[in-house]
Amino acid sequence: MKPTPQQIAAMSLPEFARAGLVARVKSDILDDEVVFASDNVPAESLRGLGSVVYRARELAELAACPPGSDALRIAHEVKRALGGSIQGVRPRGGQR
């Protein structure tokens, strides 16, 4: 049985990482549609989705961005332009 959006939102990040899920989300903060994918979803099933894909392990890094900072938007723009994965995010001139 497929979980509801409310059930997915209620999951902890470790639960989502193992759940085998792909969720398409319209982000008001990023003004873009993004895809959140569990870490155990095969990469080939994520190709061609037409949106920037964030794995659960990347969400942990993005969640550490200070509220109101530009770090999240900058990280998203870089990922959209270059692909790859988020390894760490810190505010400009800041330490993490």
N, CA, C and O atoms as a printed pandas DataFrame, in Angstrom:
     atom_number atom_name residue_name chain_id  residue_number  x_coord  y_coord  z_coord
0              1         N          MET        A               1    0.841   -1.186    0.000
1              2        CA          MET        A               1    0.000    0.000    0.000
2              3         C          MET        A               1    0.883    1.245    0.000
3              4         O          MET        A               1    1.810    1.365    0.801
4              5         N          LYS        A               2    0.587    2.146   -0.891
5              6        CA          LYS        A               2    1.360    3.376   -1.049
6              7         C          LYS        A               2    1.033    4.344    0.094
7              8         O          LYS        A               2   -0.139    4.575    0.392
8              9         N          PRO        A               3    2.083    4.922    0.748
9             10        CA          PRO        A               3    1.805    5.864    1.843
10            11         C          PRO        A               3    1.212    7.170    1.324
11            12         O          PRO        A               3    1.477    7.575    0.192
12            13         N          THR        A               4    0.418    7.817    2.150
13            14        CA          THR        A               4   -0.165    9.111    1.812
14            15         C          THR        A               4    0.899   10.197    1.985
15            16         O          THR        A               4    1.908    9.971    2.654
16            17         N          PRO        A               5    0.684   11.375    1.389
17            18        CA          PRO        A               5    1.625   12.475    1.618
18            19         C          PRO        A               5    1.789   12.796    3.109
19            20         O          PRO        A               5    2.885   13.141    3.549
20            21         N          GLN        A               6    0.723   12.686    3.874
21            22        CA          GLN        A               6    0.801   12.960    5.311
22            23         C          GLN        A               6    1.681   11.933    6.017
23            24         O          GLN        A               6    2.435   12.279    6.926
24            25         N          GLN        A               7    1.586   10.667    5.599
25            26        CA          GLN        A               7    2.422    9.629    6.193
26            27         C          GLN        A               7    3.888    9.835    5.836
27            28         O          GLN        A               7    4.769    9.624    6.670
28            29         N          ILE        A               8    4.147   10.240    4.614
29            30        CA          ILE        A               8    5.533   10.514    4.209
30            31         C          ILE        A               8    6.076   11.693    5.006
31            32         O          ILE        A               8    7.205   11.640    5.493
32            33         N          ALA        A               9    5.286   12.760    5.145
33            34        CA          ALA        A               9    5.729   13.942    5.890
34            35         C          ALA        A               9    5.988   13.621    7.355
35            36         O          ALA        A               9    6.816   14.273    7.991
36            37         N          ALA        A              10    5.296   12.630    7.900
37            38        CA          ALA        A              10    5.467   12.268    9.306
38            39         C          ALA        A              10    6.674   11.357    9.537
39            40         O          ALA        A              10    7.052   11.119   10.684
40            41         N          MET        A              11    7.284   10.844    8.463
41            42        CA          MET        A              11    8.430    9.944    8.615
42            43         C          MET        A              11    9.653   10.707    9.100
43            44         O          MET        A              11    9.849   11.876    8.769
44            45         N          SER        A              12   10.465   10.027    9.884
45            46        CA          SER        A              12   11.780   10.583   10.220
46            47         C          SER        A              12   12.651   10.453    8.967
47            48         O          SER        A              12   12.330    9.683    8.062
48            49         N          LEU        A              13   13.732   11.193    8.917
49            50        CA          LEU        A              13   14.627   11.113    7.768
50            51         C          LEU        A              13   15.216    9.704    7.610
51            52         O          LEU        A              13   15.283    9.209    6.485
52            53         N          PRO        A              14   15.644    9.041    8.692
53            54        CA          PRO        A              14   16.122    7.654    8.536
54            55         C          PRO        A              14   15.038    6.708    8.001
55            56         O          PRO        A              14   15.343    5.806    7.221
56            57         N          GLU        A              15   13.792    6.902    8.406
57            58        CA          GLU        A              15   12.702    6.070    7.876
58            59         C          GLU        A              15   12.520    6.310    6.376
59            60         O          GLU        A              15   12.403    5.364    5.597
60            61         N          PHE        A              16   12.500    7.586    5.983
61            62        CA          PHE        A              16   12.349    7.918    4.573
62            63         C          PHE        A              16   13.516    7.364    3.755
63            64         O          PHE        A              16   13.320    6.894    2.634
64            65         N          ALA        A              17   14.721    7.418    4.306
65            66        CA          ALA        A              17   15.909    6.932    3.598
66            67         C          ALA        A              17   15.775    5.463    3.215
67            68         O          ALA        A              17   16.300    5.049    2.181
68            69         N          ARG        A              18   15.082    4.671    4.027
69            70        CA          ARG        A              18   14.941    3.228    3.808
70            71         C          ARG        A              18   13.601    2.829    3.182
71            72         O          ARG        A              18   13.381    1.646    2.923
72            73         N          ALA        A              19   12.707    3.780    2.937
73            74        CA          ALA        A              19   11.327    3.463    2.559
74            75         C          ALA        A              19   11.120    3.121    1.085
75            76         O          ALA        A              19   10.044    2.650    0.715
76            77         N          GLY        A              20   12.109    3.342    0.249
77            78        CA          GLY        A              20   11.952    3.043   -1.172
78            79         C          GLY        A              20   10.963    3.944   -1.880
79            80         O          GLY        A              20   10.272    3.512   -2.802
80            81         N          LEU        A              21   10.891    5.193   -1.455
81            82        CA          LEU        A              21    9.890    6.125   -1.973
82            83         C          LEU        A              21   10.483    7.199   -2.875
83            84         O          LEU        A              21   11.656    7.556   -2.766
84            85         N          VAL        A              22    9.643    7.698   -3.764
85            86        CA          VAL        A              22    9.957    8.863   -4.589
86            87         C          VAL        A              22    8.778    9.811   -4.431
87            88         O          VAL        A              22    7.634    9.426   -4.675
88            89         N          ALA        A              23    9.050   11.059   -4.022
89            90        CA          ALA        A              23    7.987   12.038   -3.794
90            91         C          ALA        A              23    8.295   13.313   -4.586
91            92         O          ALA        A              23    9.372   13.893   -4.453
92            93         N          ARG        A              24    7.352   13.729   -5.394
93            94        CA          ARG        A              24    7.481   14.984   -6.148
94            95         C          ARG        A              24    6.858   16.081   -5.297
95            96         O          ARG        A              24    5.727   15.950   -4.827
96            97         N          VAL        A              25    7.614   17.177   -5.101
97            98        CA          VAL        A              25    7.193   18.249   -4.185
98            99         C          VAL        A              25    7.336   19.595   -4.875
99           100         O          VAL        A              25    8.358   19.865   -5.506
100          101         N          LYS        A              26    6.322   20.440   -4.759
101          102        CA          LYS        A              26    6.413   21.833   -5.220
102          103         C          LYS        A              26    6.899   22.655   -4.047
103          104         O          LYS        A              26    6.187   22.819   -3.056
104          105         N          SER        A              27    8.126   23.178   -4.158
105          106        CA          SER        A              27    8.725   23.939   -3.074
106          107         C          SER        A              27    8.478   25.426   -3.271
107          108         O          SER        A              27    8.904   26.007   -4.269
108          109         N          ASP        A              28    7.784   26.043   -2.312
109          110        CA          ASP        A              28    7.586   27.489   -2.354
110          111         C          ASP        A              28    8.891   28.219   -2.061
111          112         O          ASP        A              28    9.134   29.296   -2.607
112          113         N          ILE        A              29    9.721   27.652   -1.216
113          114        CA          ILE        A              29   11.002   28.278   -0.863
114          115         C          ILE        A              29   11.914   28.346   -2.081
115          116         O          ILE        A              29   12.546   29.373   -2.327
116          117         N          LEU        A              30   11.986   27.249   -2.850
117          118        CA          LEU        A              30   12.851   27.204   -4.029
118          119         C          LEU        A              30   12.144   27.684   -5.289
119          120         O          LEU        A              30   12.781   27.894   -6.321
120          121         N          ASP        A              31   10.824   27.859   -5.207
121          122        CA          ASP        A              31   10.015   28.223   -6.366
122          123         C          ASP        A              31   10.289   27.259   -7.516
123          124         O          ASP        A              31   10.525   27.666   -8.654
124          125         N          ASP        A              32   10.251   25.964   -7.185
125          126        CA          ASP        A              32   10.577   24.934   -8.157
126          127         C          ASP        A              32    9.966   23.618   -7.694
127          128         O          ASP        A              32    9.665   23.436   -6.514
128          129         N          GLU        A              33    9.792   22.715   -8.634
129          130        CA          GLU        A              33    9.372   21.364   -8.291
130          131         C          GLU        A              33   10.622   20.513   -8.126
131          132         O          GLU        A              33   11.519   20.554   -8.969
132          133         N          VAL        A              34   10.685   19.748   -7.055
133          134        CA          VAL        A              34   11.827   18.887   -6.779
134          135         C          VAL        A              34   11.314   17.477   -6.497
135          136         O          VAL        A              34   10.131   17.268   -6.228
136          137         N          VAL        A              35   12.230   16.522   -6.564
137          138        CA          VAL        A              35   11.915   15.134   -6.252
138          139         C          VAL        A              35   12.763   14.722   -5.062
139          140         O          VAL        A              35   13.980   14.903   -5.065
140          141         N          PHE        A              36   12.118   14.170   -4.047
141          142        CA          PHE        A              36   12.812   13.593   -2.893
142          143         C          PHE        A              36   12.769   12.087   -3.066
143          144         O          PHE        A              36   11.699   11.521   -3.287
144          145         N          ALA        A              37   13.922   11.427   -2.970
145          146        CA          ALA        A              37   13.992    9.984   -3.170
146          147         C          ALA        A              37   14.716    9.320   -2.019
147          148         O          ALA        A              37   15.733    9.813   -1.532
148          149         N          SER        A              38   14.176    8.196   -1.595
149          150        CA          SER        A              38   14.845    7.387   -0.580
150          151         C          SER        A              38   16.218    6.962   -1.113
151          152         O          SER        A              38   16.412    6.836   -2.322
152          153         N          ASP        A              39   17.150    6.745   -0.210
153          154        CA          ASP        A              39   18.505    6.368   -0.616
154          155         C          ASP        A              39   18.539    5.013   -1.329
155          156         O          ASP        A              39   19.457    4.753   -2.107
156          157         N          ASN        A              40   17.562    4.154   -1.076
157          158        CA          ASN        A              40   17.587    2.814   -1.661
158          159         C          ASN        A              40   16.828    2.706   -2.990
159          160         O          ASN        A              40   16.652    1.599   -3.499
160          161         N          VAL        A              41   16.385    3.805   -3.550
161          162        CA          VAL        A              41   15.743    3.787   -4.869
162          163         C          VAL        A              41   16.850    3.744   -5.924
163          164         O          VAL        A              41   17.762    4.570   -5.885
164          165         N          PRO        A              42   16.788    2.799   -6.863
165          166        CA          PRO        A              42   17.834    2.703   -7.886
166          167         C          PRO        A              42   17.938    3.979   -8.726
167          168         O          PRO        A              42   16.924    4.557   -9.120
168          169         N          ALA        A              43   19.161    4.407   -8.991
169          170        CA          ALA        A              43   19.406    5.638   -9.748
170          171         C          ALA        A              43   18.743    5.610  -11.112
171          172         O          ALA        A              43   18.240    6.634  -11.575
172          173         N          GLU        A              44   18.733    4.458  -11.763
173          174        CA          GLU        A              44   18.153    4.386  -13.116
174          175         C          GLU        A              44   16.656    4.684  -13.112
175          176         O          GLU        A              44   16.118    5.132  -14.124
176          177         N          SER        A              45   15.986    4.448  -12.007
177          178        CA          SER        A              45   14.554    4.751  -11.959
178          179         C          SER        A              45   14.285    6.242  -11.737
179          180         O          SER        A              45   13.137    6.680  -11.813
180          181         N          LEU        A              46   15.331    7.020  -11.465
181          182        CA          LEU        A              46   15.177    8.458  -11.232
182          183         C          LEU        A              46   15.552    9.283  -12.464
183          184         O          LEU        A              46   15.325   10.492  -12.493
184          185         N          ARG        A              47   16.116    8.642  -13.463
185          186        CA          ARG        A              47   16.523    9.367  -14.669
186          187         C          ARG        A              47   15.296    9.838  -15.445
187          188         O          ARG        A              47   14.282    9.144  -15.525
188          189         N          GLY        A              48   15.418   11.025  -16.010
189          190        CA          GLY        A              48   14.367   11.529  -16.878
190          191         C          GLY        A              48   13.138   12.068  -16.169
191          192         O          GLY        A              48   12.087   12.225  -16.789
192          193         N          LEU        A              49   13.253   12.357  -14.873
193          194        CA          LEU        A              49   12.097   12.885  -14.144
194          195         C          LEU        A              49   11.851   14.365  -14.423
195          196         O          LEU        A              49   10.763   14.875  -14.158
196          197         N          GLY        A              50   12.865   15.057  -14.960
197          198        CA          GLY        A              50   12.695   16.459  -15.305
198          199         C          GLY        A              50   12.754   17.415  -14.128
199          200         O          GLY        A              50   12.463   18.601  -14.283
200          201         N          SER        A              51   13.121   16.929  -12.971
201          202        CA          SER        A              51   13.244   17.767  -11.777
202          203         C          SER        A              51   14.564   17.438  -11.080
203          204         O          SER        A              51   15.141   16.371  -11.291
204          205         N          VAL        A              52   15.025   18.355  -10.261
205          206        CA          VAL        A              52   16.209   18.087   -9.445
206          207         C          VAL        A              52   15.822   17.046   -8.399
207          208         O          VAL        A              52   14.797   17.180   -7.730
208          209         N          VAL        A              53   16.648   16.007   -8.261
209          210        CA          VAL        A              53   16.384   14.917   -7.327
210          211         C          VAL        A              53   17.298   15.052   -6.119
211          212         O          VAL        A              53   18.514   15.197   -6.248
212          213         N          TYR        A              54   16.685   15.002   -4.944
213          214        CA          TYR        A              54   17.429   15.004   -3.683
214          215         C          TYR        A              54   17.230   13.671   -2.990
215          216         O          TYR        A              54   16.098   13.256   -2.741
216          217         N          ARG        A              55   18.323   13.004   -2.679
217          218        CA          ARG        A              55   18.278   11.772   -1.897
218          219         C          ARG        A              55   18.116   12.136   -0.430
219          220         O          ARG        A              55   18.389   13.269   -0.033
220          221         N          ALA        A              56   17.675   11.181    0.371
221          222        CA          ALA        A              56   17.489   11.417    1.809
222          223         C          ALA        A              56   18.782   11.893    2.455
223          224         O          ALA        A              56   18.751   12.775    3.313
224          225         N          ARG        A              57   19.917   11.324    2.057
225          226        CA          ARG        A              57   21.199   11.728    2.656
226          227         C          ARG        A              57   21.508   13.197    2.364
227          228         O          ARG        A              57   22.168   13.854    3.169
228          229         N          GLU        A              58   21.045   13.722    1.234
229          230        CA          GLU        A              58   21.241   15.131    0.909
230          231         C          GLU        A              58   20.309   16.013    1.731
231          232         O          GLU        A              58   20.674   17.126    2.109
232          233         N          LEU        A              59   19.112   15.517    2.005
233          234        CA          LEU        A              59   18.149   16.302    2.788
234          235         C          LEU        A              59   18.679   16.598    4.178
235          236         O          LEU        A              59   18.395   17.656    4.739
236          237         N          ALA        A              60   19.441   15.679    4.737
237          238        CA          ALA        A              60   20.040   15.918    6.057
238          239         C          ALA        A              60   20.981   17.120    6.004
239          240         O          ALA        A              60   21.007   17.927    6.933
240          241         N          GLU        A              61   21.743   17.242    4.937
241          242        CA          GLU        A              61   22.642   18.391    4.768
242          243         C          GLU        A              61   21.850   19.679    4.586
243          244         O          GLU        A              61   22.174   20.704    5.186
244          245         N          LEU        A              62   20.816   19.625    3.760
245          246        CA          LEU        A              62   20.017   20.823    3.491
246          247         C          LEU        A              62   19.227   21.269    4.719
247          248         O          LEU        A              62   19.008   22.464    4.919
248          249         N          ALA        A              63   18.808   20.322    5.530
249          250        CA          ALA        A              63   18.060   20.660    6.752
250          251         C          ALA        A              63   18.917   21.441    7.735
251          252         O          ALA        A              63   18.391   22.133    8.607
252          253         N          ALA        A              64   20.222   21.334    7.602
253          254        CA          ALA        A              64   21.134   22.051    8.497
254          255         C          ALA        A              64   21.328   23.514    8.096
255          256         O          ALA        A              64   21.981   24.271    8.815
256          257         N          CYS        A              65   20.767   23.915    6.956
257          258        CA          CYS        A              65   20.900   25.313    6.523
258          259         C          CYS        A              65   20.145   26.210    7.500
259          260         O          CYS        A              65   19.022   25.895    7.893
260          261         N          PRO        A              66   20.758   27.325    7.891
261          262        CA          PRO        A              66   20.066   28.247    8.788
262          263         C          PRO        A              66   18.799   28.804    8.141
263          264         O          PRO        A              66   18.820   29.152    6.960
264          265         N          PRO        A              67   17.708   28.896    8.881
265          266        CA          PRO        A              67   16.475   29.464    8.322
266          267         C          PRO        A              67   16.730   30.873    7.801
267          268         O          PRO        A              67   17.406   31.671    8.450
268          269         N          GLY        A              68   16.189   31.168    6.636
269          270        CA          GLY        A              68   16.322   32.502    6.065
270          271         C          GLY        A              68   17.632   32.749    5.333
271          272         O          GLY        A              68   17.811   33.814    4.743
272          273         N          SER        A              69   18.561   31.778    5.357
273          274        CA          SER        A              69   19.821   31.985    4.643
274          275         C          SER        A              69   19.619   31.684    3.164
275          276         O          SER        A              69   18.642   31.041    2.780
276          277         N          ASP        A              70   20.538   32.148    2.349
277          278        CA          ASP        A              70   20.488   31.866    0.918
278          279         C          ASP        A              70   21.124   30.531    0.587
279          280         O          ASP        A              70   21.119   30.126   -0.576
280          281         N          ALA        A              71   21.672   29.835    1.569
281          282        CA          ALA        A              71   22.425   28.603    1.323
282          283         C          ALA        A              71   21.582   27.552    0.612
283          284         O          ALA        A              71   22.076   26.880   -0.294
284          285         N          LEU        A              72   20.333   27.398    0.999
285          286        CA          LEU        A              72   19.467   26.394    0.396
286          287         C          LEU        A              72   19.224   26.700   -1.081
287          288         O          LEU        A              72   19.353   25.820   -1.932
288          289         N          ARG        A              73   18.877   27.935   -1.377
289          290        CA          ARG        A              73   18.612   28.315   -2.774
290          291         C          ARG        A              73   19.876   28.197   -3.626
291          292         O          ARG        A              73   19.809   27.737   -4.766
292          293         N          ILE        A              74   21.012   28.603   -3.095
293          294        CA          ILE        A              74   22.275   28.515   -3.837
294          295         C          ILE        A              74   22.631   27.057   -4.099
295          296         O          ILE        A              74   23.026   26.706   -5.211
296          297         N          ALA        A              75   22.494   26.201   -3.077
297          298        CA          ALA        A              75   22.781   24.777   -3.249
298          299         C          ALA        A              75   21.879   24.179   -4.325
299          300         O          ALA        A              75   22.333   23.373   -5.138
300          301         N          HIS        A              76   20.615   24.565   -4.335
301          302        CA          HIS        A              76   19.669   24.052   -5.334
302          303         C          HIS        A              76   20.067   24.498   -6.741
303          304         O          HIS        A              76   20.055   23.694   -7.673
304          305         N          GLU        A              77   20.416   25.762   -6.897
305          306        CA          GLU        A              77   20.799   26.265   -8.223
306          307         C          GLU        A              77   22.061   25.576   -8.731
307          308         O          GLU        A              77   22.165   25.263   -9.917
308          309         N          VAL        A              78   23.020   25.341   -7.835
309          310        CA          VAL        A              78   24.248   24.652   -8.235
310          311         C          VAL        A              78   23.926   23.209   -8.635
311          312         O          VAL        A              78   24.422   22.722   -9.651
312          313         N          LYS        A              79   23.103   22.530   -7.845
313          314        CA          LYS        A              79   22.740   21.145   -8.164
314          315         C          LYS        A              79   21.988   21.086   -9.494
315          316         O          LYS        A              79   22.225   20.185  -10.298
316          317         N          ARG        A              80   21.095   22.030   -9.730
317          318        CA          ARG        A              80   20.353   22.046  -10.995
318          319         C          ARG        A              80   21.319   22.243  -12.174
319          320         O          ARG        A              80   21.172   21.590  -13.208
320          321         N          ALA        A              81   22.284   23.122  -12.025
321          322        CA          ALA        A              81   23.202   23.426  -13.119
322          323         C          ALA        A              81   24.239   22.323  -13.349
323          324         O          ALA        A              81   24.568   22.000  -14.491
324          325         N          LEU        A              82   24.746   21.753  -12.264
325          326        CA          LEU        A              82   25.868   20.827  -12.383
326          327         C          LEU        A              82   25.523   19.367  -12.133
327          328         O          LEU        A              82   26.314   18.483  -12.460
328          329         N          GLY        A              83   24.359   19.101  -11.561
329          330        CA          GLY        A              83   24.024   17.722  -11.206
330          331         C          GLY        A              83   24.811   17.308   -9.976
331          332         O          GLY        A              83   25.159   18.147   -9.145
332          333         N          GLY        A              84   25.088   16.040   -9.858
333          334        CA          GLY        A              84   25.853   15.548   -8.716
334          335         C          GLY        A              84   25.013   15.454   -7.464
335          336         O          GLY        A              84   23.784   15.403   -7.520
336          337         N          SER        A              85   25.697   15.431   -6.329
337          338        CA          SER        A              85   24.992   15.315   -5.049
338          339         C          SER        A              85   25.549   16.315   -4.053
339          340         O          SER        A              85   26.700   16.738   -4.159
340          341         N          ILE        A              86   24.730   16.686   -3.092
341          342        CA          ILE        A              86   25.104   17.630   -2.039
342          343         C          ILE        A              86   25.939   16.877   -1.005
343          344         O          ILE        A              86   25.489   15.877   -0.446
344          345         N          GLN        A              87   27.136   17.352   -0.758
345          346        CA          GLN        A              87   28.012   16.739    0.234
346          347         C          GLN        A              87   28.044   17.539    1.528
347          348         O          GLN        A              87   28.340   16.992    2.590
348          349         N          GLY        A              88   27.743   18.820    1.445
349          350        CA          GLY        A              88   27.724   19.686    2.611
350          351         C          GLY        A              88   27.324   21.083    2.194
351          352         O          GLY        A              88   27.623   21.517    1.081
352          353         N          VAL        A              89   26.654   21.782    3.078
353          354        CA          VAL        A              89   26.194   23.147    2.809
354          355         C          VAL        A              89   26.524   23.994    4.008
355          356         O          VAL        A              89   26.301   23.586    5.148
356          357         N          ARG        A              90   27.049   25.160    3.761
357          358        CA          ARG        A              90   27.263   26.104    4.868
358          359         C          ARG        A              90   27.000   27.505    4.333
359          360         O          ARG        A              90   27.188   27.769    3.145
360          361         N          PRO        A              91   26.563   28.403    5.215
361          362        CA          PRO        A              91   26.309   29.771    4.775
362          363         C          PRO        A              91   27.603   30.455    4.335
363          364         O          PRO        A              91   28.690   30.122    4.807
364          365         N          ARG        A              92   27.463   31.407    3.430
365          366        CA          ARG        A              92   28.614   32.155    2.941
366          367         C          ARG        A              92   29.399   32.734    4.118
367          368         O          ARG        A              92   28.837   33.409    4.981
368          369         N          GLY        A              93   30.699   32.464    4.141
369          370        CA          GLY        A              93   31.555   32.989    5.202
370          371         C          GLY        A              93   31.370   32.304    6.542
371          372         O          GLY        A              93   32.017   32.674    7.522
372          373         N          GLY        A              94   30.492   31.306    6.599
373          374        CA          GLY        A              94   30.202   30.640    7.871
374          375         C          GLY        A              94   30.869   29.301    7.989
375          376         O          GLY        A              94   31.350   28.736    7.007
376          377         N          GLN        A              95   30.894   28.803    9.189
377          378        CA          GLN        A              95   31.420   27.482    9.464
378          379         C          GLN        A              95   30.260   26.523    9.597
379          380         O          GLN        A              95   29.147   26.939    9.918
380          381         N          ARG        A              96   30.489   25.302    9.366
381          382        CA          ARG        A              96   29.449   24.300    9.571
382          383         C          ARG        A              96   29.835   23.363   10.672
383          384         O          ARG        A              96   29.081   22.444   10.994
